[in-house]
Amino acid sequence: MSLDGFDLKRARLYGISVVDAGGVDRLEDGALRITFLAEHGDVYELIDAPTSAIVRMFDAAVVLTCGWAAPIDRSDQCHDDDDADGDDDDDASEKVPPSQHPQRRRVRLVVVVGDQGVGSVLRFADTPKEIVTDAGSARGSLADAVNTLWFDSPVHVVRSSS
């Protein structure tokens, strides 16, 4: 809510500290301390950066990013009679990057991860008052990257040559 728009040029990483757990439950201001840690033009490079492991010092981590979203693959669902001719036009359009998909939508996504798991909140530019939440069933490369950041951060050892 503190950032307007859907054109954030760089993904951001924040650490979250719980100041007052009861206040969090009551949605009180000041119950959480949000600390900006880093930003990068590529959300995956931000998450994979060795310095991003610092989020483990906090109670939770937040990744904020904007981009394009496109309809997900629905090939496992029943097709309309129009698709009975066996052409693969739908399959071809599903392989198009979201930024080039004819049904693309601009999105702002906030992903939160902590010891209890991953959750996300997103808004679309064309329906900004509509909030879409996911309390842990997210799938895909970003969900995998955030899970790895929190639960399996690689340890980087730097040895001095003495």
Summary of the structure (lengths in Angstrom):
residues: 162
radius of gyration: 19.0
end to end distance: 50.1
largest distance: 72.6
contacts: 384
relative contact order: 0.18
helix: 27%
strand: 33%
